[in-house]
Amino acid sequence: QVQLVESGGGVVQPGGSLRLSCAASGFTFNIYGMHWVRQAPGKGLEWVAAISYDGSNKYYADSVKGRFTISRDNSKNTNTLYLQMNSLRAEDTAVYYCAKGVRVVVTAYSAGDNFDYWGQGTLLTVSS
Amino acid sequence: DIQMTQSPSSLSASVGDRVTITCRASQIISSYLNWFQQKPGKAPNLLIYTASNLQSGVPSRFSGSGSGTDFTLTISSLQPEDFATYYCQQSYSPPLTFGGGTKVEIK
């Protein structure tokens, strides 16, 4: 069955950096686009970033553009999605979820993608 | 960016009630609208995709409709396990924005 397991969350000072990971299994990782979505404590959902199946195209929310970088490792023994977060701010504090897209082998974003599987989330706290 | 506006932000209903939640996009998004359910401490769960398609495993009491800018999620007969927060999300173009959520509470 599809499994997405996030890791790497923790407490970071403002201005610091952290990398989140999402280990994927149970599906052919290297043909699907992937996403990061976050949720601040007590708040709604916010889409953060997306990456195409081959890593050639990446998309970001305005709130993280220039600070966060999404990437992926499609090697057989890795199948992992990453989110490198730099210049962290208090407002980045949130649970970060990775989510699987449904579009197959699509490089540029194709309308109608959605998030059919989600991980359990990992908590990032940005605080001094 | 496309803004998504949900209403109401919360509602109280009883088991067996018919519940309707609306979502409006700030521009035309065709039928590229998804609905998610989220329970406290859990990841969201996809209910409806592309406005009216029921995700596999989701009970048939959930339905979605709409196109263009106005969309609706309907729960035909509210069950105890349906008390949760519901979000709409546009999948027309990045950034892929969510509505603010509708919390469905027990009356």
gemmi code that builds the backbone of each chain (N, CA, C; Angstrom):
import gemmi

chains = {
    "A": [
        ("GLN", (0.834, -1.176, 0.000), (0.000, 0.000, 0.000), (0.887, 1.251, 0.000)),
        ("VAL", (0.305, 2.347, -0.452), (1.054, 3.603, -0.531), (1.398, 4.084, 0.874)),
        ("GLN", (2.666, 4.420, 1.049), (3.107, 5.003, 2.327), (3.995, 6.210, 2.040)),
        ("LEU", (3.749, 7.266, 2.777), (4.571, 8.465, 2.739), (4.935, 8.792, 4.177)),
        ("VAL", (6.233, 8.828, 4.452), (6.682, 9.053, 5.827), (7.629, 10.243, 5.856)),
        ("GLU", (7.147, 11.323, 6.473), (7.966, 12.532, 6.588), (8.886, 12.444, 7.801)),
        ("SER", (10.010, 13.130, 7.702), (10.930, 13.234, 8.821), (11.726, 14.528, 8.679)),
        ("GLY", (12.446, 14.876, 9.751), (13.326, 16.036, 9.683), (12.828, 17.269, 10.396)),
        ("GLY", (11.590, 17.235, 10.883), (11.073, 18.395, 11.596), (11.800, 18.605, 12.920)),
        ("GLY", (11.574, 19.759, 13.505), (12.199, 20.064, 14.783), (12.084, 21.535, 15.092)),
        ("VAL", (12.914, 21.984, 16.027), (12.932, 23.392, 16.433), (14.150, 24.063, 15.821)),
        ("VAL", (13.935, 25.188, 15.158), (14.999, 25.934, 14.494), (14.856, 27.406, 14.853)),
        ("GLN", (15.975, 28.074, 14.969), (15.933, 29.516, 15.240), (15.581, 30.291, 13.969)),
        ("PRO", (14.988, 31.456, 14.127), (14.728, 32.294, 12.956), (16.013, 32.550, 12.183)),
        ("GLY", (15.904, 32.471, 10.853), (17.069, 32.622, 10.003), (17.789, 31.327, 9.717)),
        ("GLY", (17.416, 30.269, 10.413), (18.080, 28.991, 10.254), (17.582, 28.204, 9.066)),
        ("SER", (18.125, 27.002, 8.917), (17.785, 26.115, 7.796), (17.459, 24.730, 8.311)),
        ("LEU", (16.711, 24.009, 7.500), (16.357, 22.630, 7.826), (15.948, 21.937, 6.539)),
        ("ARG", (16.159, 20.631, 6.478), (15.697, 19.858, 5.325), (14.721, 18.788, 5.794)),
        ("LEU", (13.548, 18.791, 5.178), (12.563, 17.749, 5.429), (12.702, 16.654, 4.379)),
        ("SER", (12.384, 15.437, 4.788), (12.388, 14.299, 3.875), (11.032, 13.616, 3.904)),
        ("CYS", (10.711, 12.963, 2.807), (9.479, 12.183, 2.710), (9.826, 10.888, 1.980)),
        ("ALA", (9.854, 9.788, 2.704), (10.172, 8.495, 2.121), (8.904, 7.863, 1.562)),
        ("ALA", (8.959, 7.500, 0.290), (7.785, 6.968, -0.394), (7.949, 5.478, -0.677)),
        ("SER", (6.848, 4.744, -0.554), (6.851, 3.325, -0.877), (5.447, 2.894, -1.268)),
        ("GLY", (5.374, 1.723, -1.908), (4.075, 1.175, -2.268), (3.520, 1.651, -3.588)),
        ("PHE", (4.267, 2.459, -4.315), (3.844, 2.902, -5.639), (5.100, 3.252, -6.445)),
        ("THR", (4.929, 3.428, -7.743), (6.050, 3.747, -8.626), (6.351, 5.227, -8.506)),
        ("PHE", (7.213, 5.545, -7.569), (7.493, 6.944, -7.190), (7.925, 7.777, -8.393)),
        ("ASN", (8.743, 7.215, -9.270), (9.392, 8.032, -10.290), (8.506, 8.384, -11.481)),
        ("ILE", (7.193, 8.129, -11.396), (6.313, 8.567, -12.478), (5.268, 9.582, -12.003)),
        ("TYR", (5.275, 9.920, -10.716), (4.274, 10.840, -10.169), (4.888, 12.151, -9.698)),
        ("GLY", (4.172, 13.254, -9.938), (4.526, 14.502, -9.290), (4.228, 14.417, -7.806)),
        ("MET", (4.932, 15.252, -7.033), (4.775, 15.239, -5.591), (4.635, 16.666, -5.077)),
        ("HIS", (4.063, 16.788, -3.888), (3.767, 18.095, -3.321), (4.139, 18.156, -1.843)),
        ("TRP", (4.362, 19.365, -1.366), (4.416, 19.673, 0.065), (3.267, 20.623, 0.390)),
        ("VAL", (2.576, 20.330, 1.486), (1.479, 21.158, 1.984), (1.741, 21.358, 3.471)),
        ("ARG", (1.467, 22.552, 3.977), (1.703, 22.791, 5.395), (0.452, 23.333, 6.085)),
        ("GLN", (0.484, 23.232, 7.417), (-0.641, 23.696, 8.219), (-0.108, 24.279, 9.510)),
        ("ALA", (-0.214, 25.588, 9.656), (0.191, 26.250, 10.892), (-0.752, 25.826, 12.023)),
        ("PRO", (-0.291, 25.869, 13.252), (-1.125, 25.423, 14.384), (-2.476, 26.136, 14.416)),
        ("GLY", (-3.543, 25.360, 14.400), (-4.883, 25.917, 14.464), (-5.358, 26.611, 13.208)),
        ("LYS", (-4.598, 26.509, 12.129), (-4.932, 27.213, 10.882), (-5.288, 26.230, 9.767)),
        ("GLY", (-5.560, 26.778, 8.587), (-5.932, 25.962, 7.451), (-4.731, 25.429, 6.692)),
        ("LEU", (-5.029, 24.774, 5.587), (-4.002, 24.160, 4.762), (-3.411, 25.175, 3.788)),
        ("GLU", (-2.117, 25.068, 3.558), (-1.424, 25.937, 2.603), (-0.514, 25.074, 1.732)),
        ("TRP", (-0.765, 25.065, 0.443), (0.139, 24.390, -0.485), (1.462, 25.126, -0.515)),
        ("VAL", (2.564, 24.371, -0.515), (3.896, 24.963, -0.421), (4.668, 24.850, -1.732)),
        ("ALA", (4.731, 23.633, -2.271), (5.576, 23.415, -3.444), (5.176, 22.127, -4.149)),
        ("ALA", (5.538, 22.041, -5.423), (5.305, 20.833, -6.209), (6.513, 20.579, -7.091)),
        ("ILE", (6.702, 19.317, -7.455), (7.801, 18.934, -8.333), (7.292, 17.884, -9.307)),
        ("SER", (7.723, 17.986, -10.550), (7.307, 17.024, -11.561), (7.958, 15.680, -11.314)),
        ("TYR", (7.498, 14.673, -12.037), (7.950, 13.303, -11.786), (9.464, 13.145, -11.913)),
        ("ASP", (10.058, 13.930, -12.818), (11.493, 13.792, -13.074), (12.317, 14.909, -12.452)),
        ("GLY", (11.659, 15.790, -11.720), (12.364, 16.892, -11.067), (12.663, 18.070, -11.972)),
        ("SER", (12.193, 18.029, -13.210), (12.556, 19.075, -14.167), (11.761, 20.368, -13.974)),
        ("ASN", (10.607, 20.279, -13.365), (9.784, 21.459, -13.112), (9.397, 21.543, -11.650)),
        ("LYS", (9.488, 22.733, -11.109), (9.190, 22.973, -9.704), (8.319, 24.226, -9.589)),
        ("TYR", (7.427, 24.201, -8.622), (6.496, 25.305, -8.419), (6.436, 25.614, -6.923)),
        ("TYR", (6.280, 26.902, -6.605), (6.314, 27.315, -5.213), (5.205, 28.313, -4.892)),
        ("ALA", (4.759, 28.290, -3.646), (3.901, 29.355, -3.134), (4.727, 30.632, -3.019)),
        ("ASP", (4.078, 31.765, -3.193), (4.785, 33.043, -3.097), (5.461, 33.206, -1.742)),
        ("SER", (4.844, 32.663, -0.704), (5.340, 32.841, 0.660), (6.672, 32.150, 0.915)),
        ("VAL", (7.050, 31.211, 0.055), (8.304, 30.469, 0.278), (9.283, 30.592, -0.883)),
        ("LYS", (8.847, 31.221, -1.965), (9.688, 31.332, -3.154), (10.994, 32.043, -2.815)),
        ("GLY", (12.095, 31.456, -3.271), (13.416, 32.021, -3.004), (14.026, 31.562, -1.696)),
        ("ARG", (13.235, 30.913, -0.839), (13.748, 30.422, 0.449), (13.711, 28.905, 0.529)),
        ("PHE", (12.696, 28.297, -0.069), (12.526, 26.847, -0.015), (12.872, 26.245, -1.378)),
        ("THR", (13.398, 25.021, -1.350), (13.690, 24.285, -2.587), (13.171, 22.867, -2.456)),
        ("ILE", (12.340, 22.479, -3.401), (11.835, 21.112, -3.445), (12.730, 20.296, -4.373)),
        ("SER", (12.977, 19.056, -4.008), (13.778, 18.176, -4.858), (13.343, 16.745, -4.601)),
        ("ARG", (13.888, 15.828, -5.394), (13.544, 14.434, -5.236), (14.695, 13.546, -5.675)),
        ("ASP", (14.731, 12.367, -5.115), (15.698, 11.340, -5.512), (14.894, 10.134, -5.952)),
        ("ASN", (14.930, 9.866, -7.249), (14.158, 8.760, -7.826), (14.941, 7.452, -7.916)),
        ("SER", (16.112, 7.423, -7.306), (16.872, 6.177, -7.393), (16.109, 5.074, -6.672)),
        ("LYS", (16.287, 3.859, -7.155), (15.465, 2.718, -6.737), (15.458, 2.521, -5.236)),
        ("ASN", (16.586, 2.706, -4.624), (16.678, 2.425, -3.189), (16.420, 3.638, -2.310)),
        ("THR", (16.024, 4.756, -2.935), (15.811, 5.970, -2.149), (14.360, 6.403, -2.190)),
        ("ASN", (13.846, 6.745, -3.381), (12.443, 7.163, -3.531), (12.042, 8.165, -2.461)),
        ("THR", (12.726, 9.302, -2.443), (12.520, 10.286, -1.388), (12.298, 11.682, -1.951)),
        ("LEU", (11.369, 12.388, -1.343), (11.073, 13.778, -1.646), (11.709, 14.639, -0.557)),
        ("TYR", (12.215, 15.798, -0.936), (12.869, 16.679, 0.020), (12.276, 18.093, -0.040)),
        ("LEU", (12.449, 18.803, 1.057), (12.149, 20.227, 1.085), (13.255, 20.905, 1.884)),
        ("GLN", (14.124, 21.614, 1.181), (15.181, 22.383, 1.833), (14.610, 23.754, 2.177)),
        ("MET", (14.677, 24.114, 3.449), (14.082, 25.369, 3.924), (15.171, 26.250, 4.514)),
        ("ASN", (15.357, 27.411, 3.931), (16.364, 28.377, 4.393), (15.687, 29.660, 4.852)),
        ("SER", (16.442, 30.489, 5.543), (15.930, 31.789, 6.010), (14.577, 31.630, 6.690)),
        ("LEU", (14.506, 30.692, 7.596), (13.225, 30.367, 8.223), (12.708, 31.507, 9.096)),
        ("ARG", (11.384, 31.630, 9.099), (10.695, 32.675, 9.853), (9.693, 32.028, 10.805)),
        ("ALA", (9.266, 32.788, 11.791), (8.289, 32.270, 12.744), (7.021, 31.795, 12.028)),
        ("GLU", (6.645, 32.478, 10.968), (5.417, 32.126, 10.244), (5.547, 30.837, 9.421)),
        ("ASP", (6.736, 30.264, 9.375), (6.913, 28.958, 8.731), (6.590, 27.811, 9.687)),
        ("THR", (6.362, 28.125, 10.950), (5.996, 27.104, 11.922), (4.714, 26.404, 11.485)),
        ("ALA", (4.779, 25.095, 11.336), (3.636, 24.348, 10.807), (3.936, 22.855, 10.814)),
        ("VAL", (2.895, 22.078, 10.641), (3.061, 20.676, 10.279), (3.201, 20.634, 8.765)),
        ("TYR", (4.235, 19.952, 8.295), (4.497, 19.831, 6.870), (4.130, 18.415, 6.418)),
        ("TYR", (3.256, 18.364, 5.422), (2.834, 17.095, 4.849), (3.401, 16.954, 3.443)),
        ("CYS", (3.838, 15.749, 3.092), (4.069, 15.478, 1.680), (2.837, 14.760, 1.143)),
        ("ALA", (2.577, 14.953, -0.124), (1.390, 14.378, -0.744), (1.724, 13.934, -2.158)),
        ("LYS", (1.116, 12.842, -2.546), (1.327, 12.284, -3.886), (0.344, 12.911, -4.869)),
        ("GLY", (0.847, 13.285, -6.035), (-0.028, 13.754, -7.103), (-0.601, 12.565, -7.855)),
        ("VAL", (-1.481, 12.873, -8.815), (-2.096, 11.787, -9.585), (-1.703, 11.808, -11.050)),
        ("ARG", (-1.124, 12.904, -11.499), (-0.721, 12.992, -12.904), (0.524, 12.129, -13.117)),
        ("VAL", (0.537, 11.377, -14.196), (1.619, 10.431, -14.469), (2.488, 10.964, -15.604)),
        ("VAL", (3.804, 10.986, -15.336), (4.810, 11.355, -16.357), (4.420, 12.656, -17.054)),
        ("VAL", (4.203, 13.684, -16.245), (3.894, 15.010, -16.756), (4.969, 15.961, -16.268)),
        ("THR", (5.606, 16.684, -17.169), (6.686, 17.585, -16.749), (6.109, 18.928, -16.304)),
        ("ALA", (5.531, 19.692, -17.207), (4.901, 20.944, -16.799), (3.601, 20.637, -16.061)),
        ("TYR", (3.195, 21.548, -15.166), (1.990, 21.307, -14.378), (0.786, 21.113, -15.298)),
        ("SER", (-0.013, 20.098, -14.987), (-1.215, 19.794, -15.751), (-2.427, 19.945, -14.841)),
        ("ALA", (-3.371, 20.781, -15.241), (-4.546, 21.035, -14.420), (-5.251, 19.744, -14.041)),
        ("GLY", (-5.752, 19.711, -12.821), (-6.484, 18.549, -12.362), (-5.690, 17.635, -11.468)),
        ("ASP", (-4.437, 17.998, -11.210), (-3.682, 17.183, -10.258), (-4.330, 17.315, -8.884)),
        ("ASN", (-4.249, 16.282, -8.096), (-4.744, 16.400, -6.727), (-3.895, 15.514, -5.828)),
        ("PHE", (-4.202, 15.524, -4.552), (-3.360, 14.858, -3.553), (-4.110, 13.632, -3.037)),
        ("ASP", (-3.834, 12.476, -3.617), (-4.624, 11.304, -3.242), (-4.064, 10.537, -2.050)),
        ("TYR", (-2.792, 10.732, -1.727), (-2.213, 10.137, -0.530), (-1.355, 11.178, 0.181)),
        ("TRP", (-1.409, 11.148, 1.505), (-0.680, 12.094, 2.332), (0.135, 11.333, 3.376)),
        ("GLY", (1.233, 11.936, 3.779), (1.959, 11.419, 4.923), (1.302, 11.863, 6.222)),
        ("GLN", (1.911, 11.486, 7.336), (1.356, 11.824, 8.642), (1.777, 13.218, 9.109)),
        ("GLY", (2.756, 13.802, 8.432), (3.216, 15.147, 8.750), (4.391, 15.169, 9.709)),
        ("THR", (5.180, 16.229, 9.610), (6.287, 16.471, 10.528), (6.240, 17.940, 10.946)),
        ("LEU", (6.446, 18.185, 12.232), (6.275, 19.528, 12.786), (7.576, 20.313, 12.761)),
        ("LEU", (7.502, 21.506, 12.165), (8.605, 22.457, 12.206), (8.198, 23.615, 13.105)),
        ("THR", (9.051, 23.923, 14.071), (8.830, 25.083, 14.935), (10.004, 26.030, 14.758)),
        ("VAL", (9.715, 27.257, 14.381), (10.740, 28.277, 14.227), (10.597, 29.252, 15.385)),
        ("SER", (11.568, 29.191, 16.275), (11.473, 30.003, 17.483), (12.857, 30.199, 18.083)),
        ("SER", (13.054, 31.335, 18.701), (14.324, 31.596, 19.375), (14.245, 31.164, 20.852)),
    ],
    "B": [
        ("ASP", (-2.731, 35.142, -8.318), (-3.085, 33.896, -7.658), (-4.608, 33.769, -7.548)),
        ("ILE", (-5.087, 32.537, -7.586), (-6.514, 32.271, -7.468), (-6.879, 32.174, -5.985)),
        ("GLN", (-7.831, 32.981, -5.575), (-8.293, 32.955, -4.185), (-9.520, 32.060, -4.082)),
        ("MET", (-9.575, 31.251, -3.026), (-10.692, 30.349, -2.798), (-11.410, 30.776, -1.521)),
        ("THR", (-12.702, 30.990, -1.621), (-13.487, 31.451, -0.473), (-14.552, 30.418, -0.142)),
        ("GLN", (-14.487, 29.881, 1.054), (-15.454, 28.890, 1.513), (-16.466, 29.533, 2.441)),
        ("SER", (-17.681, 29.007, 2.405), (-18.684, 29.421, 3.372), (-19.645, 28.273, 3.665)),
        ("PRO", (-20.139, 28.202, 4.919), (-19.716, 29.053, 6.037), (-18.360, 28.610, 6.559)),
        ("SER", (-17.794, 29.350, 7.502), (-16.530, 28.937, 8.107), (-16.778, 27.848, 9.154)),
        ("SER", (-17.980, 27.806, 9.695), (-18.368, 26.728, 10.597), (-19.877, 26.560, 10.572)),
        ("LEU", (-20.314, 25.370, 10.954), (-21.747, 25.109, 11.035), (-21.998, 24.036, 12.070)),
        ("SER", (-23.169, 24.084, 12.651), (-23.609, 23.055, 13.596), (-24.759, 22.287, 12.964)),
        ("ALA", (-24.675, 20.981, 13.026), (-25.702, 20.143, 12.414), (-25.894, 18.875, 13.223)),
        ("SER", (-26.995, 18.224, 12.987), (-27.321, 16.986, 13.696), (-27.121, 15.794, 12.787)),
        ("VAL", (-26.930, 14.640, 13.393), (-26.839, 13.399, 12.632), (-28.117, 13.240, 11.800)),
        ("GLY", (-27.926, 12.932, 10.525), (-29.049, 12.789, 9.607), (-29.352, 14.029, 8.795)),
        ("ASP", (-28.786, 15.168, 9.165), (-29.022, 16.405, 8.427), (-28.343, 16.374, 7.059)),
        ("ARG", (-28.903, 17.144, 6.159), (-28.256, 17.405, 4.874), (-27.418, 18.662, 5.046)),
        ("VAL", (-26.153, 18.584, 4.644), (-25.216, 19.693, 4.860), (-24.645, 20.119, 3.511)),
        ("THR", (-24.575, 21.423, 3.316), (-24.020, 21.971, 2.082), (-22.954, 23.004, 2.414)),
        ("ILE", (-21.818, 22.862, 1.761), (-20.700, 23.798, 1.915), (-20.390, 24.357, 0.535)),
        ("THR", (-20.161, 25.662, 0.481), (-19.879, 26.269, -0.818), (-18.446, 26.789, -0.893)),
        ("CYS", (-17.961, 26.875, -2.092), (-16.607, 27.333, -2.367), (-16.663, 28.175, -3.637)),
        ("ARG", (-16.049, 29.338, -3.587), (-16.031, 30.225, -4.745), (-14.593, 30.578, -5.108)),
        ("ALA", (-14.279, 30.469, -6.387), (-12.954, 30.830, -6.888), (-12.968, 32.261, -7.407)),
        ("SER", (-11.817, 32.921, -7.310), (-11.725, 34.316, -7.739), (-11.637, 34.462, -9.250)),
        ("GLN", (-11.460, 33.340, -9.951), (-11.504, 33.343, -11.413), (-11.992, 31.972, -11.866)),
        ("ILE", (-12.308, 31.863, -13.124), (-12.823, 30.597, -13.655), (-11.750, 29.518, -13.576)),
        ("ILE", (-12.124, 28.383, -12.999), (-11.190, 27.274, -12.873), (-11.759, 25.999, -13.512)),
        ("SER", (-12.710, 26.162, -14.409), (-13.358, 25.010, -15.043), (-13.918, 24.097, -13.947)),
        ("SER", (-13.573, 22.816, -13.979), (-14.029, 21.894, -12.923), (-12.889, 21.454, -12.025)),
        ("TYR", (-11.789, 22.203, -12.037), (-10.589, 21.778, -11.315), (-10.652, 22.170, -9.849)),
        ("LEU", (-11.528, 21.474, -9.136), (-11.793, 21.765, -7.744), (-11.869, 20.446, -6.978)),
        ("ASN", (-11.103, 20.383, -5.893), (-11.078, 19.184, -5.050), (-11.603, 19.509, -3.656)),
        ("TRP", (-12.116, 18.497, -2.981), (-12.596, 18.636, -1.597), (-11.870, 17.637, -0.714)),
        ("PHE", (-11.459, 18.115, 0.460), (-10.765, 17.293, 1.442), (-11.489, 17.358, 2.781)),
        ("GLN", (-11.386, 16.265, 3.528), (-11.874, 16.204, 4.902), (-10.671, 16.049, 5.815)),
        ("GLN", (-10.665, 16.768, 6.923), (-9.580, 16.614, 7.887), (-10.147, 16.508, 9.301)),
        ("LYS", (-9.701, 15.486, 10.005), (-10.065, 15.306, 11.403), (-8.888, 15.734, 12.271)),
        ("PRO", (-9.149, 16.139, 13.519), (-8.082, 16.680, 14.375), (-6.895, 15.734, 14.501)),
        ("GLY", (-5.713, 16.289, 14.282), (-4.474, 15.528, 14.430), (-4.172, 14.573, 13.299)),
        ("LYS", (-4.978, 14.614, 12.238), (-4.797, 13.696, 11.117), (-4.500, 14.461, 9.831)),
        ("ALA", (-3.924, 13.764, 8.868), (-3.723, 14.347, 7.551), (-5.068, 14.468, 6.832)),
        ("PRO", (-5.174, 15.418, 5.920), (-6.407, 15.522, 5.124), (-6.627, 14.264, 4.288)),
        ("ASN", (-7.884, 14.093, 3.907), (-8.287, 12.936, 3.107), (-9.087, 13.429, 1.910)),
        ("LEU", (-8.687, 13.002, 0.712), (-9.373, 13.428, -0.511), (-10.769, 12.803, -0.593)),
        ("LEU", (-11.789, 13.647, -0.754), (-13.167, 13.169, -0.883), (-13.649, 13.207, -2.338)),
        ("ILE", (-13.504, 14.369, -2.945), (-14.041, 14.640, -4.281), (-12.936, 15.276, -5.109)),
        ("TYR", (-12.771, 14.821, -6.351), (-11.815, 15.458, -7.239), (-12.500, 15.907, -8.519)),
        ("THR", (-11.923, 16.904, -9.132), (-12.485, 17.505, -10.343), (-13.980, 17.768, -10.176)),
        ("ALA", (-14.299, 18.419, -9.103), (-15.622, 18.960, -8.781), (-16.673, 17.940, -8.377)),
        ("SER", (-16.727, 16.789, -9.078), (-17.862, 15.895, -8.830), (-17.520, 14.417, -8.790)),
        ("ASN", (-16.248, 14.093, -8.851), (-15.844, 12.684, -8.881), (-15.510, 12.186, -7.479)),
        ("LEU", (-16.192, 11.130, -7.084), (-16.010, 10.576, -5.739), (-14.736, 9.748, -5.688)),
        ("GLN", (-13.845, 10.085, -4.772), (-12.621, 9.310, -4.602), (-12.960, 7.899, -4.135)),
        ("SER", (-12.185, 6.940, -4.584), (-12.398, 5.551, -4.213), (-12.436, 5.385, -2.693)),
        ("GLY", (-13.436, 4.662, -2.212), (-13.552, 4.390, -0.787), (-14.342, 5.417, -0.002)),
        ("VAL", (-14.717, 6.511, -0.645), (-15.478, 7.566, 0.039), (-16.972, 7.242, -0.050)),
        ("PRO", (-17.691, 7.336, 1.051), (-19.125, 7.001, 1.041), (-19.923, 7.852, 0.059)),
        ("SER", (-20.952, 7.256, -0.495), (-21.743, 7.925, -1.528), (-22.611, 9.067, -0.986)),
        ("ARG", (-22.684, 9.233, 0.316), (-23.439, 10.381, 0.860), (-22.728, 11.705, 0.576)),
        ("PHE", (-21.448, 11.616, 0.191), (-20.708, 12.806, -0.204), (-20.874, 13.026, -1.710)),
        ("SER", (-21.136, 14.263, -2.095), (-21.205, 14.581, -3.511), (-20.729, 16.014, -3.740)),
        ("GLY", (-20.252, 16.257, -4.940), (-19.792, 17.578, -5.291), (-20.386, 18.027, -6.610)),
        ("SER", (-20.523, 19.333, -6.759), (-21.061, 19.878, -8.000), (-20.456, 21.250, -8.250)),
        ("GLY", (-20.700, 21.735, -9.463), (-20.264, 23.073, -9.814), (-19.241, 23.089, -10.919)),
        ("SER", (-19.051, 24.268, -11.479), (-18.013, 24.502, -12.475), (-17.869, 26.012, -12.634)),
        ("GLY", (-16.770, 26.407, -13.237), (-16.533, 27.829, -13.398), (-15.930, 28.432, -12.148)),
        ("THR", (-16.756, 29.103, -11.362), (-16.264, 29.715, -10.129), (-16.995, 29.252, -8.877)),
        ("ASP", (-18.125, 28.592, -9.014), (-18.945, 28.236, -7.853), (-19.127, 26.730, -7.718)),
        ("PHE", (-18.851, 26.237, -6.518), (-18.838, 24.811, -6.267), (-19.518, 24.506, -4.934)),
        ("THR", (-19.989, 23.254, -4.831), (-20.711, 22.834, -3.632), (-20.307, 21.429, -3.239)),
        ("LEU", (-20.116, 21.226, -1.944), (-19.968, 19.895, -1.362), (-21.228, 19.629, -0.554)),
        ("THR", (-21.839, 18.481, -0.794), (-23.049, 18.113, -0.072), (-22.846, 16.786, 0.636)),
        ("ILE", (-23.262, 16.749, 1.887), (-23.338, 15.501, 2.633), (-24.827, 15.232, 2.807)),
        ("SER", (-25.312, 14.150, 2.224), (-26.763, 13.958, 2.133), (-27.398, 13.618, 3.480)),
        ("SER", (-26.688, 12.875, 4.305), (-27.197, 12.505, 5.624), (-26.001, 12.400, 6.551)),
        ("LEU", (-25.797, 13.422, 7.352), (-24.597, 13.542, 8.171), (-24.482, 12.387, 9.161)),
        ("GLN", (-23.318, 11.775, 9.189), (-23.030, 10.675, 10.101), (-22.055, 11.123, 11.185)),
        ("PRO", (-22.004, 10.416, 12.314), (-21.123, 10.844, 13.415), (-19.665, 11.004, 12.991)),
        ("GLU", (-19.219, 10.159, 12.069), (-17.819, 10.227, 11.647), (-17.538, 11.378, 10.680)),
        ("ASP", (-18.576, 12.114, 10.293), (-18.405, 13.226, 9.347), (-18.092, 14.546, 10.024)),
        ("PHE", (-18.127, 14.569, 11.338), (-17.790, 15.818, 12.034), (-16.295, 16.043, 11.912)),
        ("ALA", (-15.941, 17.098, 11.188), (-14.569, 17.342, 10.760), (-14.510, 18.721, 10.114)),
        ("THR", (-13.336, 19.054, 9.601), (-13.166, 20.287, 8.833), (-12.986, 19.932, 7.365)),
        ("TYR", (-13.646, 20.693, 6.514), (-13.632, 20.430, 5.079), (-12.974, 21.592, 4.355)),
        ("TYR", (-12.130, 21.251, 3.373), (-11.420, 22.253, 2.593), (-11.654, 22.028, 1.098)),
        ("CYS", (-11.854, 23.111, 0.382), (-11.803, 23.033, -1.072), (-10.403, 23.458, -1.517)),
        ("GLN", (-10.034, 23.077, -2.725), (-8.704, 23.396, -3.259), (-8.780, 23.430, -4.773)),
        ("GLN", (-8.224, 24.477, -5.366), (-8.235, 24.539, -6.832), (-6.971, 23.887, -7.379)),
        ("SER", (-7.160, 23.081, -8.428), (-6.035, 22.418, -9.074), (-5.894, 22.915, -10.516)),
        ("TYR", (-6.365, 24.138, -10.754), (-6.310, 24.689, -12.106), (-4.896, 25.128, -12.470)),
        ("SER", (-4.259, 25.888, -11.558), (-2.901, 26.354, -11.841), (-2.186, 26.718, -10.550)),
        ("PRO", (-0.848, 26.520, -10.530), (-0.080, 26.904, -9.350), (-0.076, 28.423, -9.168)),
        ("PRO", (-0.039, 28.931, -7.940), (-0.060, 28.172, -6.690), (-1.419, 27.538, -6.427)),
        ("LEU", (-1.389, 26.297, -5.957), (-2.603, 25.520, -5.767), (-3.245, 25.884, -4.435)),
        ("THR", (-4.173, 26.767, -4.445), (-4.704, 27.368, -3.235), (-5.883, 26.609, -2.641)),
        ("PHE", (-5.958, 26.665, -1.304), (-7.051, 26.071, -0.542), (-8.004, 27.154, -0.060)),
        ("GLY", (-9.239, 26.748, 0.176), (-10.165, 27.592, 0.893), (-9.817, 27.598, 2.372)),
        ("GLY", (-10.477, 28.473, 3.121), (-10.153, 28.632, 4.533), (-10.673, 27.527, 5.437)),
        ("GLY", (-11.533, 26.673, 4.912), (-12.041, 25.554, 5.695), (-13.422, 25.807, 6.259)),
        ("THR", (-14.178, 24.725, 6.436), (-15.485, 24.750, 7.082), (-15.499, 23.682, 8.157)),
        ("LYS", (-15.683, 24.100, 9.386), (-15.717, 23.148, 10.498), (-17.155, 22.733, 10.740)),
        ("VAL", (-17.414, 21.435, 10.646), (-18.749, 20.889, 10.864), (-18.790, 20.306, 12.272)),
        ("GLU", (-19.636, 20.896, 13.100), (-19.713, 20.509, 14.507), (-21.068, 19.897, 14.828)),
        ("ILE", (-21.098, 19.206, 15.940), (-22.337, 18.551, 16.382), (-23.246, 19.564, 17.041)),
        ("LYS", (-24.512, 19.577, 16.634), (-25.495, 20.457, 17.262), (-25.986, 19.805, 18.542)),
    ],
}
model = gemmi.Model(1)
for chain_id, residues in chains.items():
    chain = gemmi.Chain(chain_id)
    for i, (resn, *xyz) in enumerate(residues, 1):
        res = gemmi.Residue()
        res.name, res.seqid = resn, gemmi.SeqId(i, " ")
        for name, pos in zip(("N", "CA", "C"), xyz):
            atom = gemmi.Atom()
            atom.name, atom.element = name, gemmi.Element(name[0])
            atom.pos, atom.b_iso = gemmi.Position(*pos), 0.0
            res.add_atom(atom)
        chain.add_residue(res)
    model.add_chain(chain)
structure = gemmi.Structure()
structure.add_model(model)
structure.setup_entities()
